[in-house]
Amino acid sequence: MDVNDKTLQALTAATKFREMRQEIISSNVANKDVPGYKSKRIDFEKALARALDVDGNLTMKVEDGKHFNVGGGGFNNLQPEVYDDPNGVVSEDGNTVDVQEEMAMMAENKIMYDALVQLMNKKLGLMKYVIGAER
């Protein structure tokens, strides 16, 4: 059993990005009264999908040893995109933070993070079981 399998790498990366999203949402809420502050968003789902490439359609074919893997992504070089939220409603002072929306996103993000942690625990439990059964 490979300890660094794709599933565990994906779960680890997704957990890290969920933590980053939580920090960005917290920062948005903390800056809700700062004039001109633009709420931030982070997109990591597309980068994670490229790294997973389950069906093999997102990467170039590198069948020859002389080919360079230029689109494979992988988990070592995932870069999420952080950007200003273009859908924010601008208040009189130029601030685009909607506290209600941020709190809803924070709750959703926590639920997703907790689910990822549960999946990681299940995966590690399965690996522990397999290692114990091989003895």
N, C-alpha and C positions, 0 to 999 in steps of 0.2 A: 504494500500500500504506500503510495507516494504521499509524504507529509505535505508537500507543496503543490497539491493538486489545484486545478483551476477553480473549483468551487470554493475552497478555503481562501484562495487569493482574492476571489471576487467578493466574498463576504467581508474580508478584512478591508479591502479598498472601499466598499460601500459603507462600512462602519466609520471609517476615517472621514469620508465625505459627508456623512450624516452629522458627524461632530462639527465639521467645518460649516455646514448649513446652519446648525444650531447657534454657532458663534456669530454668524452673519445676521441671523434673525435677532439675536440678543442685542447686537450692535445697533440694528435698526430701531429697536424699541428704546434703547438708551439714548438715541439721538432724535427722538420724536419731537423735541422742543427746540432743536437747533435750526435756525432759519437757513433755508437754502439746501438743507441736507437731502440727498436723493437716496431712497432706499435701495439696497443692494440685493442681488439675487445670485445664486450659484447654480450652474448646470453641470452635472457630472454624469447624468444618465447616458448621454450619447457617447461620452468617452468610455464609460464602463461597458456599453454595448459593443464598441469597437474592440475593446480588450478581450471581451468574452468571445465574440465572433463565433457563436455556436454553430451557425449553418455554413460558415466558411465563405460567405458572400461579401464580406467587408474588407478582405485583404487581397493583395495581388498574389498570383501564383508564383512561388519560388521553388520550382521543381529542380532546377539546376544548381549545383553548388556555387556557381559563379554569380547567381542572382543575389541581389540585396533585398532584404525584407524591409521595404519602405512603408508599408501600411499596416503592419501587424499589430501595432499598438503595444499590447502587453501591459502588465500591471506595474512595471517599474517606472514607466514614464507617463502615467496618467496625469493630465493637467485639466482640472475643472475650469470652467469659464465663469469668472465673477464679473458682473456687469450691473449698471444702473437699471432699475426696474422701469421699463418703458410704459407700463400700464398704471403707474402711480398717479393718484389724483393730487394735483398741486394745490396746496393751501395758499392762503394770502401771503405767508412769509416765504413761499417757495419750497417748503418741506413736502415730501411725497410719502411720508410714513403714515400708513393706516394701521393704528394699533390693533384694531379688531382683526384685521386680516393677518397681521404678523402673529398674533396670539393663536389664531387658528392654524397657521402654517407651523408654528412651534409645536402645537399639540400633535398634528399629523406627523411631523418629523420625529417626535419622541416615540410615537407608536411604531413607526417604521424602524427606528433604531432598536427598540426593544425586540422587535421581530427578528432583526438581523442577529442580535446577541443570542436569542433563543436558537436560531438556526446554527450559529457557530457552536453553541454548546452541544447541540444534537450531533453535529458533524464530528466534533472532538470526542464525544462519548462513543460514537460508532468506531472511530479510529482506535480508541482505548480498548474497546471490546475486541476488535480484530487483532490488535497486538497481543492481548491476553490470550486469545484463542490460538494464536500461532505457536505458543510455548509448548 
